[in-house]
Amino acid sequence: MAVTSIVQKPYWRGVANPDQNGVASVKMTAGFAIKTAMELHLIIEGKRDLSGQVYRQLSQAILGGRLADGQQVPPSRLLAQQLGISRRPVAEAYQRLTYDQLLVGHAGRGTFVSAPKSTRTTVPRSTELQAAASLERWRTLDNPLRRFAGEARAQFDFIGGRPALQHFPQDDWRRAVLAALRAERSQPHRYSSPAGLPELRNAVARHAAFARGITAGAERILITNGAQQALDLLARVLLEPGSCVAMEDPGYPAARQLFLSHRARIAPVPVDGEGIVVEAIPDDARLIYVTPAHQFPLGMPMSDTRKHALLERARQIGAVIVEDDYDSEFRFEGRPTDALQGMDKYGVVAYVGTLSKVLMPELRVGYVAVPEVLVEPLTIARNLTDWHSATLTQQAAARFIDDGSLARHIRKVAAIYGVRRDALRRVFAGPLGDWFELIPATAGFHMTALARRPVDIDLLVTLARRAGVGLYSIRGFHAAEPATPGLLMGFGTIDTLDIEPALERVCAILAQMG
């Protein structure tokens, strides 16, 4: 029986099969919509004490935890029919179970399990596992972004990496999904290509070429479940235990922890006003992770001079550059700059892009444009991990790009982000300017504010949350110590009119802190 919430009228099915001794057994399966089902076996032996047989087996299933608290049981008439017996013994068994408070009936809804609390909280004793050290190592690989995602949002929240979901084009996306459903019905049901549907790979190639100057054709683009899976696939095919990964410091902690999970050795490389300091990249770096369009978390773009130096350095040492272009579609000033991949003449850049930051994270649509030598290894790795992304989402995303909905949405949201960015800059140029310096950023939907004077950032974050303002420290983004004290100021989820009142509260808190 399904151990899932009931979303619509359940269905029950089963087959009674008498054996050569006249023993009837039935395997009952309950399902709700497309929910996963668990199987329950009831066996009726002979024709004696039928009510007792049903009662004992159901009570054992409830007390043993096989039937979960709140789970619905089939109507007595239907269960009796499936078992090949009259309804009376089943009804009597249900009545006894109700008297024992193991079942509870709800008028108009049905009969449900009411498991004793002792069975609900029983936890099997843990066995000492051979993999205990490995499990403990994984616990050390947590990153602050996962904890941020699990926190309740403050009244005024400056969390980074969250797009303006209230402006998501629901009608355009609905039309794209309906078109995708029609396309799915017309195709045979089978596993798809690990590299992604041709329709979406072509759409992404055209979009990335127009918006970011990407030079890879569809045959060199792989569709992934978000940018994070693209990074994981690259790590799988490029790294071995002990391999050196050069990363910007400060940098994206989820990427750093992911590379560590592949037993890589992280080499933190400092950044300056032009981007990663190329001279500090180790000679044995096998992979170089950078965010050139909008350095994470500081926000400044990498200069063209530094980009050429980085490409030359990668060629010299035989490293692959992973270019994470996470939110560069939103540009507010200056001329558009092409991606590092578009400048690559040596075949050393793997460009990682995502639609999650543009649309909404739940879609999990990412992609990676790679040199030809990486296409087959990455496709094999994708096949071995989860085979391919959901084809319905891919079909819808392809339609959404090709009919112009993505470009329209980017233009609309970029204008909204631009207004919020200006509001943020005004406050930091005024009341907050004595405490923090806002680093100029020409793209994306977050900016970083570095402390001008000693400030207890952790205390500020705590006091601000009590005042209804969500602030986020950049300390966890540093791999090397000491970390520069500062705040990541995201403006994707906060309304424009809320920015000034929220930061007035922060100013008051800073004044109280002295």
Secondary structure, 3 states (H helix, E strand, C coil): CCCCCCCCCCEEECCEEECCCCCEEEEEEEECCCCCCCEEEEEECCCCCHHHHHHHHHHHHHHCCCCCCCCEECCHHHHHHHHCCCHHHHHHHHHHHHHCCCEEEECCCEEEECCCHHHHCCCCCCCCCCCHHHHHHHHCCCCHHHHHHHCCCCCEECCCCCCCHHHCCHHHHHHHHHHHHHHHHCCCCCCCCCCCCHHHHHHHHHHHHHHHCCCCCHHHEEEECHHHHHHHHHHHHHCCCCCEEEEEECCCHHHHHHHHHCCCEEEEEEEECCEECHHHCCCCEEEEEECCCCCCCCCCCCCHHHHHHHHHHHHHHCCEEEEECCCCCCECCCCCCCCHHHHCCCCCEEEEEECCCCCCHHHCCEEEECCHHHHHHHHHHHHHHCCCCCHHHHHHHHHHHHCCHHHHHHHHHHHHHHHHHHHHHHHHHCHHHHCEEECCCCECCEEEEEECCCCCHHHHHHHHHHCCEECCECHHHCCCCCCCCEEEEECCCCCHHHHHHHHHHHHHHHHHHC
